Amino acid sequence: MNQLKGLYISLILIMFVNLANFSFFDGDYSGIATMLTVILFIIATLFYINASHRMKDAGQ
């Protein structure tokens, strides 16, 4: 369940970075926002991989 919360928080942060970039900064920092989005996506992928391995181990 902890991995699921981490995955959800990562998704919320990705959406917040995009919202802040287009709402507050008018797209001026799109390179930085894209970099942050990619880093958050990699973190979310790690949460997903960890959760899938735990589910696989619990099934055995």
JOTA-V657741 format. One record per residue. RES is the residue in one small letter. OMEGA is omega in radians with two decimals (* if undefined). BURIAL is 1 if it has 9 or more other C-alpha atoms within 8 Angstrom, else 0. D_LAST is the distance of its C-alpha to the last C-alpha in whole Angstrom. Layout:
# JOTA-V657741
{{RES | OMEGA | BURIAL | D_LAST} {RES | OMEGA | BURIAL | D_LAST}}
This chain:
# JOTA-V657741
{{m | -3.14 | 0 | 18} {n | 3.12 | 0 | 20} {q | 3.12 | 1 | 19} {l | 3.09 | 1 | 21} {k | 3.11 | 0 | 24} {g | 3.10 | 1 | 24} {l | 3.14 | 1 | 24} {y | 3.11 | 0 | 26} {i | 3.09 | 0 | 29} {s | 3.11 | 1 | 29} {l | 3.12 | 1 | 30} {i | 3.13 | 0 | 33} {l | 3.08 | 1 | 34} {i | 3.14 | 1 | 34} {m | 3.13 | 0 | 36} {f | 3.11 | 0 | 38} {v | 3.12 | 1 | 39} {n | 3.12 | 1 | 40} {l | -3.14 | 1 | 42} {a | -3.13 | 1 | 44} {n | -3.06 | 1 | 45} {f | -3.10 | 1 | 46} {s | -3.03 | 0 | 48} {f | -3.04 | 0 | 49} {f | 3.10 | 1 | 50} {d | 3.08 | 0 | 51} {g | -3.13 | 0 | 48} {d | -3.10 | 0 | 50} {y | -3.06 | 0 | 47} {s | 3.10 | 0 | 45} {g | 3.11 | 0 | 44} {i | 3.13 | 0 | 43} {a | 3.10 | 1 | 41} {t | 3.10 | 0 | 39} {m | 3.10 | 0 | 38} {l | 3.12 | 1 | 37} {t | 3.12 | 1 | 35} {v | 3.11 | 0 | 33} {i | 3.12 | 0 | 32} {l | 3.08 | 1 | 31} {f | 3.11 | 1 | 29} {i | 3.09 | 0 | 27} {i | 3.12 | 1 | 26} {a | 3.10 | 1 | 25} {t | 3.09 | 1 | 23} {l | 3.05 | 0 | 22} {f | -3.13 | 1 | 20} {y | 3.14 | 1 | 19} {i | 3.13 | 0 | 17} {n | 3.14 | 1 | 16} {a | -3.13 | 1 | 15} {s | 3.09 | 0 | 13} {h | 3.10 | 0 | 11} {r | 3.12 | 0 | 10} {m | 3.13 | 0 | 9} {k | 3.11 | 0 | 7} {d | 3.13 | 0 | 5} {a | 3.14 | 0 | 6} {g | -3.10 | 0 | 4} {q | * | 0 | 0}}
